[in-house]
Amino acid sequence: MAPQFEPMKNDLILRTARGEKVERPPMWVMRQAGRYLPEYHEAKGNNDFFECCRSPEIASTLTLQPIERYEGLIDAAIIFSDILVIPQAMGMEVIMVDKKGPHFPDPLQSPDDKQYNEIMEREVDVKESLDYVYKAITLTRQKLKGRVPLIGFCGAPWTLLSYMVEGGGSKMFIQAKTWVFKYPEESKVLLQKIAEFCVEYLALQIEAGAQMIQVFDSWAGELSPSSFRTFSLPYLTYIADNLPKRLQELGLERVPMTAFAKGAWYALDYLCDSNYDVISLDWLHDPAEAYKIARAKGKTVQGNADPGVLYGGREAITAVVKEMVAGFGGGRQGWIANLGHGITPFVNPDDLRFYFEEIHKYTSS
Ligand SMILES: Cc1c2[nH]c(c1CCC(=O)O)Cc1[nH]c(c(CCC(=O)O)c1C)Cc1[nH]c(c(CCC(=O)O)c1C)Cc1[nH]c(c(C)c1CCC(=O)O)C2
């Protein structure tokens, strides 16, 4: 039985994602629970990053921090977790190195590798292996008491494959490129395996209480348009095509789905032809041009200021907000206000408040 929760007091983001006309655009930002917030460091204490993800109590506390700080301005929570919990569940070790980011001590080497074959053969129990995420989602929904909807998420197959073979962040993507260009067939089998995992994982997040989901393809922009069509798009669309079917089997209602293919500006058209409801835009997109393309296909867009603008002070923030409001049709339909990528460390939380307030000011009559 799916858990029951209090009725929603604010469902603005869900209505906007479904394409309805709204009174103002909903607002949230990627990575809103993170290192720029002093209360994040306090609540995290000496706990390791993945320990925080695995503790429903800590994860729900961190998820709620921006909701409490920006009460009345922020319209969605996103569960505190990471895209790399899928490789972990598949049997890979991932550690978070302070000030450096994620590190896989033993990345996949080649398709002849013992580890690759073990991963391909292993049947992981998606429910049991990520039970801590579903528990964190249910607890967070209870603590939210209907204040704002809760977003669930996963990494996209291409981005996860890249991490699994690179062993961490990368500038040159030597291993990821070696895999897709030297071993395209073995790469596709792995991408498909990850895509199937994503469908089940997202369905179980929704069963636990997630009301909307986002798929993060953070490294989409490393691929050429034709490589994107071969190694990323089919797996993104597989998720959007199969998640609703899986929800139906589980007796659950479809929820809005967002795709974020960072850097793949050329892919806007293809994504607008997919079953995603919302296309998240980075700052390579001109708001007016992207809005025109997306609205012609009935899609909602999300984004898209350069997070770096938040280092630039109030005038810079006002200017980018005005450009977005004008480009995204005034904010009464088809726009979820966000940044073009996650908020970065050392941003002054009051500058994010000002960003939200300016969007509110220029979109409310
Ligand atoms: C690529 C990626 C990862 N994780 C994620 C992505 C996709 C989004 C993106 O492109 O930024 C997704 C993610 N990671 C985190 C969230 C939490 C929810 C939120 O507030 O948005 C989400 C949605 C927490 C986090 N994930 C991480 C932190 C910082 C951990 C810390 O040092 O305390 C947080 C709050 C660590 C992390 N996790 C990852 C990296 C590269 C890093 C290190 C670099 C960085 O911090 O920006 C992998």
PDBQT file of the ligand as one rigid body, heavy atoms in Angstrom, charges set to zero:
ROOT
HETATM    1  C1  LIG A 401      26.398  15.094 -11.587  1.00  0.00    +0.000 C 
HETATM    2  C2  LIG A 401      25.550  14.937 -10.329  1.00  0.00    +0.000 A 
HETATM    3  C3  LIG A 401      25.971  14.366  -9.099  1.00  0.00    +0.000 A 
HETATM    4  N1  LIG A 401      24.892  14.420  -8.244  1.00  0.00    +0.000 N 
HETATM    5  C4  LIG A 401      23.820  15.001  -8.844  1.00  0.00    +0.000 A 
HETATM    6  C5  LIG A 401      24.194  15.301 -10.181  1.00  0.00    +0.000 A 
HETATM    7  C6  LIG A 401      23.267  15.844 -11.224  1.00  0.00    +0.000 C 
HETATM    8  C7  LIG A 401      23.129  17.314 -11.114  1.00  0.00    +0.000 C 
HETATM    9  C8  LIG A 401      24.340  18.063 -11.541  1.00  0.00    +0.000 C 
HETATM   10  O1  LIG A 401      24.718  17.934 -12.724  1.00  0.00    +0.000 OA
HETATM   11  O2  LIG A 401      24.888  18.796 -10.713  1.00  0.00    +0.000 OA
HETATM   12  C9  LIG A 401      22.478  15.224  -8.324  1.00  0.00    +0.000 C 
HETATM   13  C10 LIG A 401      22.323  15.717  -6.949  1.00  0.00    +0.000 A 
HETATM   14  N2  LIG A 401      23.243  15.753  -5.947  1.00  0.00    +0.000 N 
HETATM   15  C11 LIG A 401      22.696  16.271  -4.818  1.00  0.00    +0.000 A 
HETATM   16  C12 LIG A 401      21.326  16.519  -5.086  1.00  0.00    +0.000 A 
HETATM   17  C13 LIG A 401      20.393  16.890  -3.954  1.00  0.00    +0.000 C 
HETATM   18  C14 LIG A 401      19.200  17.582  -4.112  1.00  0.00    +0.000 C 
HETATM   19  C15 LIG A 401      19.319  19.052  -4.436  1.00  0.00    +0.000 C 
HETATM   20  O3  LIG A 401      19.332  19.872  -3.508  1.00  0.00    +0.000 OA
HETATM   21  O4  LIG A 401      19.311  19.378  -5.654  1.00  0.00    +0.000 OA
HETATM   22  C16 LIG A 401      21.087  16.207  -6.426  1.00  0.00    +0.000 A 
HETATM   23  C17 LIG A 401      19.816  16.358  -7.235  1.00  0.00    +0.000 C 
HETATM   24  C18 LIG A 401      23.359  16.513  -3.543  1.00  0.00    +0.000 C 
HETATM   25  C19 LIG A 401      24.823  16.702  -3.511  1.00  0.00    +0.000 A 
HETATM   26  N3  LIG A 401      25.768  15.994  -4.204  1.00  0.00    +0.000 N 
HETATM   27  C20 LIG A 401      27.020  16.410  -3.825  1.00  0.00    +0.000 A 
HETATM   28  C21 LIG A 401      26.893  17.421  -2.846  1.00  0.00    +0.000 A 
HETATM   29  C22 LIG A 401      28.050  18.093  -2.104  1.00  0.00    +0.000 C 
HETATM   30  C23 LIG A 401      28.547  17.160  -1.072  1.00  0.00    +0.000 C 
HETATM   31  C24 LIG A 401      29.363  17.830  -0.021  1.00  0.00    +0.000 C 
HETATM   32  O5  LIG A 401      30.543  18.091  -0.285  1.00  0.00    +0.000 OA
HETATM   33  O6  LIG A 401      28.822  18.059   1.068  1.00  0.00    +0.000 OA
HETATM   34  C25 LIG A 401      25.523  17.603  -2.633  1.00  0.00    +0.000 A 
HETATM   35  C26 LIG A 401      24.866  18.524  -1.664  1.00  0.00    +0.000 C 
HETATM   36  C27 LIG A 401      28.308  15.840  -4.318  1.00  0.00    +0.000 C 
HETATM   37  C28 LIG A 401      28.416  15.503  -5.743  1.00  0.00    +0.000 A 
HETATM   38  N4  LIG A 401      27.610  14.629  -6.410  1.00  0.00    +0.000 N 
HETATM   39  C29 LIG A 401      27.981  14.598  -7.743  1.00  0.00    +0.000 A 
HETATM   40  C30 LIG A 401      29.094  15.475  -7.903  1.00  0.00    +0.000 A 
HETATM   41  C31 LIG A 401      29.789  15.747  -9.209  1.00  0.00    +0.000 C 
HETATM   42  C32 LIG A 401      29.388  16.013  -6.643  1.00  0.00    +0.000 A 
HETATM   43  C33 LIG A 401      30.559  16.863  -6.264  1.00  0.00    +0.000 C 
HETATM   44  C34 LIG A 401      30.571  18.183  -6.836  1.00  0.00    +0.000 C 
HETATM   45  C35 LIG A 401      29.560  19.081  -6.215  1.00  0.00    +0.000 C 
HETATM   46  O7  LIG A 401      29.415  19.080  -5.014  1.00  0.00    +0.000 OA
HETATM   47  O8  LIG A 401      28.918  19.870  -6.971  1.00  0.00    +0.000 OA
HETATM   48  C36 LIG A 401      27.290  13.802  -8.774  1.00  0.00    +0.000 C 
ENDROOT
TORSDOF 0
